[in-house]
Amino acid sequence: MIFSDRPPGPEVSPGQILKRPKGYAAPEDSASANADKAVIKATPSESTKPSRAPAGVDPALDAKKKQPDDAQTAQRKAAEEQNARIKADNCNRAKRAKLAIDSGIRIAHTNASGEREFLDDAGRAAEAKHIQGVIDSDCR
């Protein structure tokens, strides 16, 4: 008798093998292989074991690992979309303000004490420069 954790070579007939090592797939064409399979299926401890995935691959673990990545990706994408909407809104407001400044109409602001103040030429130029900066940064 020979005991080994490796399957026998092709020179050994399947009838001479009493017990095979775990994980060894018996040849399909022999009658003894079918008899071994029947015994394995009839054994209660073997029939209740779950089927095994390929070595090194656990689908449940892979799914758990992907969940935080997927959540972070979705959160990042939602934040980018919100920032894009805010920039588009700022761009539209800045363009309308630029049209108002360039039109030459009188523009008034309310100061800290609640009084209306009209922009002079220096204030108009400063406001135009600020608005152009917003347009340059948000309108791309």
Buried (B, 14 or more C-beta within 10 A) or exposed (E): EEEEEEBBEEEEEBEEBEEBEEEEEBEEEBEBBEEBEEEEEEEEEEEEEEEEEEEEEEEEEEEEEEEEEEEEEEEEEEEEEEEEEEBEEBBEBBBEBBEEBEEEEEBEEEEEEEEEEEBEEEEBEEBBEEBEEBBEEBEE
